[in-house]
Amino acid sequence: MGVLNIGLSGLNAAQAGLITTSHNIANAGNAAYTRQRTIQEAQEPFFSGGGFLGTGAKLTTTVRQYDQFVSKQLLDAKSRSSELDTYETQIGQLDDLLADPEAGLSPALQGFFRAVQDLSANPTSSAARQSTISAGEALASRFQLLDGQMSEIRRDINSQIGGQVQSINAYARSISDINQRIQSAETAGPSQPANDLRDQRDQLISELNDIVKVNTVMQSDGAISVFVGNGLSLVVGNQPFQLAAIPDPADAQRTTVGQVLAGGGTSVVPEAMFSGGKLSGLLSFRSQTLDTAQSALGQLAMDFVSGFNAQHQLGQTLDGNPGGDFFGFNGTPTALTAAGMVSVTLANTRDIAAASPVATATGAANAGTAAIDASRVISRTSLPFAGNVTLTFDGATNSFSASGGITAGPFAYAAGQPFTVGGVELTLTGTPANGDSFTLGNNPTGRNDNRNALQLGSLQTASLALGGTANFQSAYASLVADVGSNAREVQITARAATTLVEQTTATQQSISGVNLDEEAANLLRYQQHYQASSKVIQIAGKIFDEILALGR
């Protein structure tokens, strides 16, 4: 009966090989499947006078062709790629928004200053004044539009964060459930790996890893514990831990991630804890790009409103009143909100301060060639003057002194070099004669005067943004360039990450994937093995029959 038992063991081994090979072939199109193979070894031999004789083969186990290090590399590559793909999608929206040649801020800025320049050419024209207000309202609307669309992106991110947290919780529950099933199956095995269940669990972990990068620890009972970052638990054995999308304590309009505590309530999880996956892509885009861009736009809005209002306040209206605020904010602005609050506060066209509050005159008896080339109000502290201010030139000291409404000086004279009297910056050219004089006085009507409108128009190229280092147009261009540069960098990095995923997947599949050519060869091999074992059993049966015949 020894030969019969050996043939039977071979038949069982071949059958196990055929079943496993067939299982591999059936799952060749299943991306989550890991190729399996049977592990066989010789049964215990028995000793005879001629030495140890074999007793056949036995099936030890069926294992997955699995390399944990390559699988870990693939998980890391996928989480990074998922993070970058998400970041790329979000920053692409922002880049398109800011760089749009029609919907961006640049055309609105240009249109507004074009209206101001038209006003400087026709300071008493009601149409030019109304056009300036309308262009200002269009510019304010453009600030609001851009900020509103950024806020819409922010709200969408809040929604996506909530959705991703729900998915993370669902995966955590599913992984803990399958941990329980694996423990039950492998305990009943006894202690044999539940390969297909492990494949299902690996797939769940891979899908979870696309949302948030995870670390796993295999336990001795077959369960896997899953962690995020430096130890935030998602699954420990059969116990899932839940996260929650909650308002940021520092900003209720900002959704962040919290951990649900055992006793109730939540604890905020630092965003740095999430280093890969879609969730990290959303959080990183918001903190690294969206916050920066929206704050830059808001700061530009505050710089613009502050700079334009400051110059407008130095002017004179048609009714002889000091200029007020042209622009304002609907609320208390911060850099992150200011652009959405910009508004035009001036409604009456007569209140546009296109004129200068100061009038100048040249002394009738002047003998020299000096003339006032320009005057610019830089402060209203001394305005209106209590009386006319007379500037008199002293040839001996080559200087001017002020008397009358203001007593000041002497001011050393150099042609073309400005000096300031009572908050008015004066620039004289030519050569004055001793005793020559000039007069500064109030300009009560402000009619047919475009001097402050010219100053308002010059703000287009003045360095009033980015801490006094750039004009408004170049500051916005810098914002657009920064977002565009980041978008291209993320795009390039995302392509490299995709390539790495493809390469690592190919390595992983060379180890764990089903090769149909190889499986076809295994089918033939196990078929031959099965046929040969059947032949052994057939021969053993004949030998047994012949032995029985000898006894008849």
DOKOLTOR-626614 format. One record per residue: residue in one letter; x, z, y of N, C-alpha, C in turn. Coordinates in steps of 0.001 Angstrom, whole numbers, plus 500000, padded with zeros to 6 digits. Last residue first. Layout:
aXZYXZYXZY;...
This chain:
r495418495627482816494270495283481993494703495044480558;g497617496053484415497065497210483726495897496862482829;l498138493708485632499101494173484624498524495337483828;a496182493577487525496068492704486349497009493155485244;l497109495314489462495910495696488729495775494873487453;i499203493759490364499503495070489753498309495526488931;e497812491650491407498682491397490257499035492702489553;d496551492893493561495747492298492489496587492088491237;f498771493581495108497937494640494572497075494126493414;i499660491034495800500545491916495005499724493008494361;k497477490199497315497809489505496062498684490374495164;g497654491996499461496469491988498604496738491309497275;a500075491264500573499942492623500032498740492689499099;i499370488722501459500365488852500377500255490223499736;q497564489446503485497131488596502376498077488737501184;i499194490899505177498077491594504521497603490788503316;v500877488823505953501453489991505272500361490726504516;k499026487187507241499677486692506026500271487830505222;s498484488771509433497399488484508473497975488003507154;s500939488604510656500508489908510139499378489732509139;a500874485912511357501907486383510435501510487720509827;q498729485868513147498662485073511924499677485574510886;y499746487554515160498520487909514459498425487174513121;h501972486078515961502154487442515462500944487863514622;q500683483824516903501575483698515754501818485063515110;q499372485070519028498604484368517978499440484227516712;y501466485957520532500648486965519869499754486329518803;r502483483430521321503339484378520597502502485396519845;l500324482271522647500863481631521447501672482607520621;l500112484157524725498991483911523816499472483288522510;n502560483878526023502281485124525305501116484953524335;a502201481378527159503241481533526135503005482802525323;a500208482098528947499915481090527922500933481179526793;e501633483847530592500558484381529756500166483403528652;e503366482029531823503917483092530980502854483662530051;d501488480519533182502383479874532223502945480905531260;l500316482419534871499524481817533796500388481104532765;n501269485406535915501844484069535785501164483398534596;v499956487775538063499760487105536774500346485698536841;g502132490068539841501133489018539742501078488388538363;s504236491866539941502935492354539499501886491266539313;i506552490407540669506629491552539749505278491841539125;s505759488448542301506705488064541239506846489174540214;q504267489918544101503562489101543111504487488631541993;q506311491057545635505413491918544868504689491140543778;t507410488750546777508232489619545925507356490479545040;a505193487858548227505767486997547188506630487810546236;t504904489990549976503838489705549012504360488839547871;t507190489668551482507069490868550642505973490685549599;q506564487235552745507758487350551907507651488541550956;e504217487910554136504201486821553159505393486931552207;v505171489939555805504115490231554822504102489164553736;l506970488457557341507472489527556482506443489899555418;t505158486803558696506148486208557787506692487248556822;t503876488741560226503116487971559243504048487333558215;a505981489530561881505399490502560944504587489801559862;a506351487203563333507442487677562475506918488669561442;r503934487158564695504257486062563771505365486487562817;a504194489489566231503129489409565228503408488298564218;t506258488767567925506483489851566966505437489822565860;i504945486776569394506142486444568613506385487495567537;q502879488321570551502574487155569718503755486802568821;v504293490177572057503470490648570936503157489498569994;e505415488400573912506283489212573049505526489704571825;r503139487394575155504005486481574399504920487258573446;a502177489760576321501347489012575367502201488081574518;n504228490450578064503919491330576935503104490599575875;s503973488290579826505222488482579082504997489372577868;g501387488761580823501683487526580091502939487652579254;v501758491210582113500815491123580987501099489882580159;d503682490392584019503972491485583073503055491413581856;a502319488401585437503533488062584680503856489124583648;v500264489868586626499935488783585695501135488450584820;l501842491567588245500937492120587231500605491073586179;s503059489657589880503890490494589013503058491121587899;a500848488695591231501587487781590357502479488555589397;y500261490975592708499319490537591677500003489584590706;a502544490957594319502259492131593485501289491761592372;s502294488568595652503383488690594682503188489910593784;q500047489190597235500017488057596307501088488197595236;f500889491378598800499758491512597875499763490411596815;n504509491698598747503223491457599390502119491460598336;a506764494444597979506156493136597689504891492971598507;t507664496960598518508659495984598055508087494590597847;g506062499137599014506685498463600145507720497432599763;g505031499904596550505912500814597274506655500161598417;l503457497648595947504560498072595067505572498918595831;a502775496310599280502418496674597898503673497056597116;l503571495329601684502759496544601710502379497028600315;s505198493203603220505535493974602012504833495329602059;a503214490429604322503893491703604579504108492461603277;t501727488191604060503127488100603608503891489399603841;q499283489018604998499328488240603757500743488188603196;l499544490099607467499587491022606326499655490282604996;s499072488201609357500462488345608896500585489301607714;g496387488575609960496774487433609142498178487552608588;l496638490818611609495903490931610340496278489784609409;q497984489658613747498652490702612971497971490903611618;l495977487945614608497252487378614137498015488396613299;a494135489830615389493785488922614285495043488269613723;n495440490905617567495329491732616352494911490894615148;r495287488636619316496572489221618929496485490117617695;n493325487138620429493478487039618971494692487781618452;d490884487113622800492164487736622443492273487742620922;n488415486650623911489426485576623960490833486111623676;r487849490111624628487391488722624486488560487752624621;g488300492786625064488764492194623816488322490782623601;t487608494567627136486597493680626540487034493086625213;p489814496235627932488492496799627608487541495866626897;n492806496921627544492122495635627391490674495931626997;n495033498755629721493991498683628688493330497308628700;g498449497686630345497165498298630681496186498157629537;l501686497367631597500857497547630393499577498221630818;t503692495164633506502627496163633472501921496145632122;f507053494864634706505966494391633837504955495513633720;s509516493893637166508593494832636516507557494102635659;d512825493893638624511698493181638001510812494175637252;g515000495361639386513730495627640050512561494855639489;n517287492784638728517125494184639100515813494345639874;a515862490349636483516633490719637673516360492180638002;p516180489473633005515477490085634129516426490349635303;t516279486684631101517171487567631855516421488159633033;g514619486324627848515079485893629165515962486940629822;t512075488387626357513132487384626290513523486994627708;l510850491307624764511071490500625956512186489500625710;t508500492968622979509651492096622800509748491198624026;l507165496183622305507327495054623225508583494280622882;e504791498109620770506103497494620551506177496226621409;v503233500973621832503182499510621912504608498979621758;g503378503704621989502776503150620790502653501647620796;g504746504032624459503373504507624272502669503898623079;v506906501512623730506441502333624850504992502733624572;t509711500346622000508340500861621932508046501782623105;f511352497159621738511387498595622002509946499045622172;p513013494361620117511834495129620522512170496579620876;q515041491849621311515068493096620564513915493988621019;g515022489648623016514509489468621658514495490719620813;a517717490830624908516710489787624744516325489632623271;a517889494183625385518579493061624743517516492033624448;y518049497182627228517465495846627077518434494893626386;a517262500543626571518302499519626721517703498149626421;f515037502364628310515146501589627082516176500487627304;p515055505763629734515219504297629789515364503670628405;g511603506383628797512788505548628970513981506387629391;a508487507238630414509378507168629258510569506297629598;t505324508125631248506696508195631749507617508235630545;i502291506416631555503251507045630646504603507042631344;g500955505537633809500170506151632743501043506867631721;g503921505755635530502481505564635692501733506294634595;s506746504155633931506138505136634832504659504822634969;a509677503460632042508224503407632179507739504496633121;s512561501371632417511962502705632416510474502552632675;f515091499343630904513767499472631493513346500945631432;s518540498443631642517484499113630889516191499120631665;n521129498182632784520576497169631865519492497786630983;t522023499757634773522085500329633411521586499361632351;a521714497992636912522963498744636776523126499301635373;g519151496958636803520261496091636467521550496839636239;d516327498184635554517472498660636332518680497844635915;f512932497252635633514286496982635118515328497484636110;t509993499020634784510874498525635844512286498398635312;l506715498992633772508089498946633268508965498309634340;t503905500964634232504790499981634850506184500118634266;v500712501289632985502096501686632764502978500580633337;n497601502328634373498560501281634046499963501853633923;g496277505305632810496426504381633922497441503332633525;a495938506371630382495275507057631506495324506200632761;f495313504051627732496202504596628741495393505272629845;p493318505074624849493629504169625974494530504864627002;l496580505729623409495564504797623897494180505451623891;s498501507156622150498483507220623623497403506328624233;t497913506562619434497995507959619889497869508077621403;r497807504235618102496797504419619145496860505818619747;s500599502210617254499961503522617218498967503625618370;i501402499675617559501761500306616276501178501708616156;v500648496622618958500287498031618924500642498596617547;r502879494380620319502186494756619073501919496253619103;s503680491502622143503377492932622175502556493259620931;a506105489053623110505100489577622177504892491050622429;d507474488312625381507263487319624331506172487763623366;i507455488698628709507033489403627489506675488362626442;a510412487437630283508970487372630018508664488160628752;a512922486796632787512407487572631654510892487439631536;t514184485640634873513478484740633948512861485486632766;g513754487353638105514466486903636910513607485993636037;a512101488222640079513055487169640433513774486615639210;n508733489216640527509908489160639648510794487981640024;a506422489642641935507643489465642718508900489357641859;a504413490080640092504341488861640907505648488589641643;g505161491134636772505169491420638206505237490146639031;t502977490274634156504312490125634744504223490354636252;a501072492223631831501150491357633018502574491365633542;t499004492875628974500299492878629656500255491926630846;a496701495071627352496950493837628095498291493959628820;v495643496412624287496581496476625407496730495094626033;p494228496192621987493681497093623005494544497160624263;s493772492838620836494675493967621036494080494873622099;a491067491615618710491861491694619947492825492858619906;a489572491857616454490520490743616514491457490851617705;a487880493814614821488842494091615891489913493011615915;i484514493418614329485827492966613863486807493082615025;d482086493989615403482971495126615156484308494713614544;r480546491789615511481165492198616765482178493323616564;t479424491640612989480552490752613291481253491143614588;n478697494496611176478430493763612418479640492916612778;a479793495774608906478638494884608756478401494002609976;l482327497199606991481977496648608305480860495620608136;t482964497759604412482157498750605121481686498234606480;v483203496221601405483334495948602835482403496906603562;s484849497936598665483665497378599334484019497060600782;v486071498979595518486325498317596795485035497749597357;m485853500075593007485145500759594100485299500060595447;g487445498897591138486002498779590944485192499399592067;a489965499680591949489572498272592099488067498088591949;a490144502472591280489998502024592668489476500599592793;t490653503572588803489250503220589134489093502488590460;l493291504191588492492612503600587342491197503124587678;a494023505382590900494604504078590554493821503398589438;t490924506542592270492220506789591652492763505426591252;p488619507164594980489385506283594088490613506956593480;t485481508315595215486848508793595394487755508027594445;g483178505828596513483560506965595689484975507382596014;n483638502942597329482387503595596943482696504739595990;f485888502447599967485679502676598530484359503388598322;g486409499777602388486313501168601966486144501245600465;f487446497723605180487151497949603762487024499441603502;f487646498238607890487028496982607455486574497119606005;d487296501015609944487659500536608599486916499233608315;g487531499972613424487303500957612361487795500420611027;g489107499487616595488705498993615285488517500120614284;p487692500805619585488785500731618616488264500212617283;n485669498625621672485854499839620872487061499690619955;g484912496382623089485943497238623661486174498528622910;d483242494697621842482613495657622753483616496641623336;l484860493334620108484293492592621237483660493519622278;t487509495757619386486334494955619074485866494195620307;q490985495904618818489891496159619737488737495226619394;g493294497467616425492737496408617253491574496866618115;l494053499358614684494891499217615879494343498173616842;q492420499073612535492168500212613413492995500133614698;h493661496971611196492381496732611864492068497849612858;q495877498252610083496079497259611145494789497005611907;a494560499943608274495492500508609256495718499528610406;n493133498155606657492414499057607557493327499604608646;f495255496945605273494402496136606149493654497022607141;g496399499152603906497187498338604822496327497550605790;s494211500144602359494928501003603293495681500182604340;v493534497884600848492540498507601731493240499357602789;f496021497447599493495401496427600334494443497054601336;d496446499821598086497446499356599051496827498351600024;m494150499817596476494345500890597451495363500487598513;a494620497470594962493406497592595780493583498669596851;l496975498200593683496985497054594593495768497110595516;q495974500242592107496949500559593148497053499436594172;g494301498717590430493733499734591300494682500116592428;l496219497171589111495193496510589916494570497499590895;a497591499248587856498304498374588794497318497642589695;s495573500275586225496138501123587273496877500286588312;q495240498107584544494116498524585380494593499440586504;a497816497985583354497298496855584132496166497288585057;t498003500498582081499001500084583066498464498977583964;d495812500440580335495913501486581357496865501061582468;l496576498142578801495335498170579575495394499218580676;t499234498847577713498949497646578504497714497780579381;q499468501346576486500677500657576935500386499475577864;s496898502294575838497823503158576575498989502389577180;r495653500048574574495007500763575669496007501556576504;f497496499309572613497130498360573664496529499097574859;s497469501668571047498695501238571732498383500267572863;l494844501720570054495333502817570894496563502403571687;l494781499286568601493832499546569682494357500613570638;g496883499686566777496906498540567673495982498739568856;s495970501924565383497154502056566235497254500898567216;l493852500674564048493599501785564957494769501977565910;k495126498759562427494251498337563521494027499448564530;g498553499823561724497178499494561409496370499167562655;g500581502630562849500387501305562273498925501072561973;s500721505238563748501859504347564015501698502953563436;f499351508017565030498954506764564397499990505699564747;m500385510027566528500296510256565084499998508957564343;a500065509439569137501357509080568549501365509285567034;e497675510630569791497655509203569480498970508749568836;p496921513763568300497746512983569233497806511515568820;v493611514657567746494829514205567065495660513405568071;v491706517465568621492230516161569023493534515866568275;s489458518876566393490739519070567062491325517699567365;t486055519981566258487112518990566067488347519382566846;g483507521856564410484240521442565590485324520429565238;g483951523794561429483146523110562425483966522783563656;g485800524833559728484796525749560258483865525125561262;a487431522634559236486647523204558142485536524103558659;l487270520022561709487790521284561190486853521870560145;v488043516703561978486938517627561773487474518875561090;q490226515500564414490077515910563018488953516925562920;g489700512725566658489833514143566358489694514390564867;v490644510194568892490410510578567495490636512076567335;t488814509064571821490035509323571073489657509819569685;t487480507251574493487296507736573126488649507931572459;r486875507983577776487914507467576884487722508075575499;q485333509253579549485040507836579344485980507195578328;a486389511785579852485213511648578987484845510198578714;d489493512791579825488732511670580385487568511372579454;a490553514954578550491054514662579898490272513545580585;p489340514951576031489095516093576929489535515827578367;d487826511961575012489096512585575369488820513749576320;p485118512123572716485593511893574083486917512622574314;i485845511044569299485351512020570272485821511646571680;a485417510249566034485673509620567331485028510498568391;a486913512125563404485766511876564266486233511180565540;l487734512441559881488082512300561282486811512044562091;q487829514548556973487155513608557847487740513623559266;f489226514531553747489160515169555061488678514125556064;p488362514936550287488572514090551472488488514938552745;q489714516054547335489119516530548569489402515584549728;n491051515635545035489664515172545063488963515541546367;g494099515348546548493438515405545245492050514815545320;v493415514959549717494292515815548911493589516019547584;v493262512655552274492813512964550910493862513856550270;l494251513079554836493010512320554665492401512585553301;s496177515218556869495586514957555554494316514127555664;l499027514619558640497581514750558794496902514311557503;g501807514267558549501177515227557654499697515457557862;n502762512497560427503675513484559869502963514582559095;g500637509814559574501657510354560463502547511361559765;v498371510779557029498646509942558196499727510615559020;f498092510770553433498365511415554711498598510366555793;v496716511387550272496933510403551338497049511136552675;s497460511881546860497113512461548154497535511498549249;i496194510850543792497088510512544903496562511195546154;a496173512059540375495551511851541679496620511488542708;g497670512702538140497239511321538305496564511026539628;d498669515215538079497426515001537325496883513593537495;s500854515228539782501113515245538335499860514972537519;q500380512897542488500346514226541889500496514128540370;m502020510952544874501429510989543538501522512397542976;v501292510480548184502074511333547279501341511381545949;t501546508191550915500888508694549705501859509521548878;n500729507454554260501753507836553296501041508456552106;v499357504779556242499254506005555452500510506210554620;k498157503345559194499288503461558273499240504814557579;v494882502193559280495821503204559770496932503363558741;i493928499732558355493292500395559493494234501411560121;d495470499053556220495283498037557257494660498647558518;n495149501281554643496427501115555328496372500024556400;l492697500728553481492800501831554437494060501687555283;e493574498682551786492590498381552837492569499475553898;s495331500143550159495825498997550927494872498660552072;i493578501963549000494653502464549859495211501345550726;l492020500179547515491397501001548559492445501519549538;q493994499225545782493333498304546704492657499061547846;d494614501529544364495651500899545182495044499940546203;r492161501873543033492608502864544024493676502274544934;q492179499658541361491105499818542346491512500801543440;d494432500256539827494413499051540667493346499175541758;r493481502514538550494608502653539478494722501425540385;l491552501349536962491143502290537997492255502486539022;d493237499877535289492293499174536153491776500077537273;n494764501971533965495375500918534789494401500258535764;a495086504966533436493858504177533605494200503025534548;p497628505919531197497253505485532545495987504643532536;q496977508682529017497327507279529163496866506798530545;s496250511263528289497382511066529213497868509631529283;p494589510221525361495028511323526213496278510925527010;g492384510241527668493197509140527129493787509259525762;a491161512167529096490510511802527833491352510824527034;t492781512150531317492746513366530493492137513064529128;e492183509713532356493526509905531798493629511195530995;a489524510050533216489872509024532238491203509311531580;s489720512151535087488860512291533903489261511304532823;q491486511033536974491829512283536292491021512442535009;i489956508837537763491249508624537087491659509880536334;r487801510102538992487572509239537829488860509011537056;q489090511407541117488371512180540104488151511357538834;n490017509191542536490980510173542003490342510979540884;i487627508146543325488337507437542256489474508289541704;d486956510043545300486079509827544138486844509164543002;s489034509708547140488892511009546459488003510876545227;i488486507088547897489750507389547211489657508726546501;s486015507407549171486127506545547989487394506851547202;r486672509083551329485724509541550308485855508714549030;a488442507397552698488916508704552216487990509234551126;y486759505280553369487846505062552413488360506385551850;a485112506611555211484525506028554001485605505793552952;n486971507296557202486265508355556474485671507834555172;i487690504723558055488707505628557488488040506717556670;s485242503848559112485814503182557931486853504064557258;q484996505575561299483986505599560242484520504965558960;v487229504699562740487188506080562233486153506208561129;q486410502119563414487566502292562536487595503708561947;g484259502687565153484044501957563896485183502152562911;g485595503998567270484548504684566501484296504018565168;i487219501905568096487834503133567585486816503906566749;q485278500116569010486071499769567831486751501003567239;s484329501521571250483426501214570144484202500907568868;n486658501578572822486007502829572417485115502609571201;i486958498829573167487972499569572409487393500903571936;d484754498348574774484819497718573457485842498422572571;r485530499755577044484355500213576293484338499611574891;r487736498144577766487937499561577426486754500100576614;i486459495782578382487438495794577292487661497228576818;e485056496786580573484310496308579409485222496240578186;s487140497295582305486360498437581813485530498047580600;m487878494678582793488826495576582125488102496787581551;q485580493898584093485895493269582814486945494076582053;g485731495527586368484597495647585458484875495038584097;d488061494587587585488024495961587081486886496142586087;l487156492017588210488309492200587330488316493595586735;l484970492686589906484781491886588694485921492103587710;q486166494089592013485182494754591168485000494018589843;f487781492057593099488386493306592614487443493989591637;r485682490350593781486650489920592784487420491118592223;s484338491789595727483631491471594473484608491058593385;a486293491759597705485886493037597113485185492814595774;l486262488996598219487474489626597704487152490965597053;a483681488707599223484065487962598017485313488570597390;e483886490295601493482961490702600427483282489981599125;g485725488732602907486080490095602510485189490600601400;a484194486492603332485385486362602491485875487721602036;s482279487638605035481863487079603740483049486939602791;i483891488305607237483185489357606492482787488855605108;t484723485719607922485714486743607570485063487872606780;s482329484490608572483100483976607433484131484991606977;q481685485900610871480848486067609682481578485582608436;r483742484935612545483649486364612245482801486622610987;a483115482254612669484404482661612109484394484133611733;a480590482442613894480705481847612557482009482266611895;s481212483507616383480378484298615458480493483780614033;s484281483368617955483293482594617205482526483494616238;t486353484556619247485008484870619749483902484157618983;p488690483632617983488365485058617921486971485413618425;n489808481281616444488526481304617183488022482741617229;a492195481779615212492107480563616013490842480531616864;s491622484059613823492642484158614873492637482916615763;l489782483006611997489323483929613034490328484018614169;d491498481603610359490500480851611135489956481711612277;q492812483805609291493561482858610115492614481991610951;v490723484918607825491326485689608914492111484772609851;a490318482884605947489243483199606884489784483995608076;r492727483105604576492414481841605242491306482059606280;f492435485597603492493400485445604577493237484100605286;f490410484953601575490190485953602613491161485760603777;g491595483021599958490392482692600708490146483677601836;q493683484493598803493983483343599656492786482978600527;l492181486353597336493110486795598378493402485657599354;a490877484600595597490081485416596509490951485945597650;p492988483472594113492163482624594982491324483415595975;s494068485953592842494816485118593794493934484246594665;l492529487165590885492483487704592240493104486769593263;g490781484799588702491752485825589033491646486256590483;a489149482644588278488524483968588229489487485089588564;e490892480452588526489676480505589337489089481910589397;p493045480774586842493295480282588197492072480332589098;d493539483617584914492573482549585192492747482065586629;a495076485808584389495770484562584729494835483410585044;l493315487847583678494121487983584890494717486657585346;l492064486827581304491293487310582439492116487279583728;d494146486261579543493258485177579983492488485575581236;d495128488876579212495979487833579792495124486680580318;l492985490114577941493413490580579259494257489526579961;q492876488705575525491715488740576416492131489104577840;g495420489310574510495078487922574810493883487836575743;i495284491959573930496069491578575105495811490119575482;q493637491830571601493211492537572804493974492071574039;t495162490309569783493797489913570124493357490544571438;e497518491831569626497555490460570153496163489995570584;y496604494171568413497174494238569770497139492849570412;t495940493096565918494916493722566754495368493776568205;d498457492234565069497356491264565184496250491812566081;l499838494674565021500219493647565987499127492600566162;e498493496023562911498592496617564250498866495544565302;s498947494271560793497576494535561222497554495122562631;s501735494490560579501132493204560907499705493387561421;r501961497181559837502580496710561076501955495387561521;s500610497134557403500103497986558483500681497553559826;k502220495323555933500824495000556242500284495848557391;a504644496708555726504605495406556393503179495046556800;d503824498977554277504401499125555617504312497812556395;l502969497760551875502040498543552686502541498675554120;l505395496646551045504274495770551375503235496504552219;q506907498913550554507368497964551561506221497050552006;k505401499955548439505499500713549700505962499797550826;s505873497986546522504501498209546984504490498986548296;v508578498370546135508117497101546707506704497256547244;f508394500943545016509169500725546236508766499421546921;q506879500715542711506355501519543809507113501284545120;d506025498086540875507222498635541499506781499394542739;y504481497320537828504318497884539160505637498462539647;q502685496279535534503970495810536033504023496135537529;r501082498942533789501065497927534842502491497536535208;v500846499387530212501293499758531558501107498596532525;t499711500921527370499597499685528153499881500052529606;t501556502407524641500729502453525828500586501047526402;t502269502071521891502535503313522625501619503451523832;l501275500897518859501078500676520281501266502005521000;k503638500462516185502517501181516793502483500884518292;a504591498874513086504639499033514551503466499863515015;g506207499858509980505377499020510840505528499366512316;t507935501355508548506519501508508205505611500720509144;g511176500753507035510213500736508136508789500835507649;l513259502976505217512454501758505231511401501864506321;f516499504151504855515231504274505581514526502927505616;g517818503878501437517916504084502886516540504217503517;g517282503682498792518041502591499388518184502718500890;g515686505792498239517041505807497696517920504731498288;s514128506276501428514109505953500000515555505970499509;f512320507645504074513598507541503371513351507224501903;f510419505814506474510530506836505419511805506561504631;p510077505656510117510417505111508790510369506224507726;e507495505748512482508517506542511804508814505943510421;q507098502482513982506610503753513464507742504480512736;a508504500983516931508431501112515457507891502477515075;e506380500200519743507621500711519148507411500865517647;q505155498565522688505121498843521256506449499442520816;i503198498237525407504486498798524993504352499192523526;t501667495478527027501638496529526008503057496965525678;r501026494986530512501689494611529255501670495807528318;q499348493577533360499574494639532379500338494086531179;r499396492931536850499590492449535473499943493616534542;t496943494153538962498358494248538599498513493868537132;y494636492890541343494987493184539949496492493214539760;a493814492047543743494059493483543615494553493871542221;a493264489378543489494450489754544265494797491225544107;n492337487657540796492033488939541437493280489448542153;g492863485494539240492423485252540612492094486505541386;a493501486599536779494537485862537502494152485609538957;n491956487974535023492087488533536366493141487818537199;a492152486616532635490829486727533244490910487206534693;i494850487060532046494389485708532393493047485768533115;n494800489795531428495622489285532528495117487925533008;h493141489746529193492734490508530376493511490037531602;s494742488326527435493464487753527851492951488435529120;t496792490216527150497081488902527733495807488231528224;t495351492288525941495989492509527244496294491183527930;i494549491022523545493551491575524468494145491735525871;l497032490375522394496083489310522744495040489794523754;g498097492958522036498780492004522900497865490881523343;a496245493959520209496393494615521515497081493692522510;q496781492195518081495464492190518708495514492840520095;a499362492945517432499113491597517931497771491514518636;a498867495558516562499766495336517698499529493958518307;n497179495075514369496678495848515509497534495628516756;l498973493654512743497733493012513177497163493725514407;g500885495586512297501258494383513043500046493659513585;s499363497344510801499911497801512088500323496609512946;l498835495700508591497725496149509425498220496614510789;g501393495441507525500683494252508004499541494624508931;i501827498128506830502711497479507809502022496246508396;n499816498449504930499771499238506172500658498637507254;l500766496663503000499448496476503590499337497217504923;v503185497831502290503198496516502923501866496248503608;g502202500242501130503075500271502296503073498945503035;m500816500000498792500000500000500000500853500000501262;
